[in-house]
Amino acid sequence: MDSDPPLSSLPALLRELDNRQEDIEHGSVAVSHESEWCMSVSPGDYVVFEHLERGGERHMHAVPDAKIIELWSRLARGDIAGIESEPWRPGYR
């Protein structure tokens, strides 16, 4: 729940999933932008991108760690249009 952390902290955030494999309730980590767009990652490199107020959920499966860090970095910089152009699938699953 850090506000405006450095981009260099994103790999450590992703590694938190390694310690949460049995935690069903808190089994994901996320980065949110001030525009209310959020990208969460769950075990298995399952990524969800959504607007927290308007919805519009979309997802990708088996996303490599390097791509997750790239997407989170783009979100932190506010590159919403670029993120939306990725090969998302509609909904949560």
N, C-alpha and C positions, 0 to 999 in steps of 0.2 A: 504494500500500500504506500510505496514511496511516491512522492510528487516530484515530477521532473528529474528522474534519475539520469545519470549519464548513459549514453548508448553502450558504453563499455560494460555496463552491468547486465546487459541482456543475456549473454551466455550463462551467467550464474543463475539468472531467473529461470532459464530453461532447464538447468541442471536440478532445480528444486523438484522437478517431476520424478527424478530418480529416488528421492526420499519419500515420495507420496504414493508409491505403487499400491499400497493397501488402503489408502485413504479415499473412500468413495465420495464422501461429502466435500472434500477439498482437493479433488484430484486433478485440478487444472491450474495453470498460471496464465496471466493475461496482461496485455498492455492496452491502455485506453488513451485516446486523444481527447483534447478539450472539446472537440466537435461532437463528442459522444459516440464516436466509432470505437469499437473494441475488437481485439483479436485474442482469442484464448486458445491454448494448446493443452490437450489431454494426452495421457499415455498412448503410445502407438503413433505419435506424431499426427494426431487428428487435430486439425485447425478449424476454428469457427471465426468468421468475420461477420459482425453485425452492428447495427446502430442500436444503442441501448434504449432509445425512446421510440424510434420509428420501426424497428425490426429490420426486415430484409435479410434474414439469416442466410448464410451460405457457408459451405465447408469444402475441405480437401482432406484426403486421407494420405497417410505415409509420406508426409512432407519432410524432406531432409532437414537436419538441424540448421545447416547453413542458410537454407531458404527461409526457415522460420525467422532466424535472426535478421535476414534481409527484409522480410515483410514487416517485422516489428519496427525496424529502423525507419522504414518508409512511413509507417503509421505515425511514429513519433515525430517525424518531420512534416506530417500532414499531407502526404502524397496519396490521398484517398482515390483519386481517379486512376492512378497507376495501379493501385492495389485491386481496384474493381475490375481492371482488365485481365487479371490473372484467371486461370481456368477453374473458377469456383463452380460448385454444384449447389443448386438451391436447397434450402432447408438445413436442418441439423444433421440429417443422415441420408 
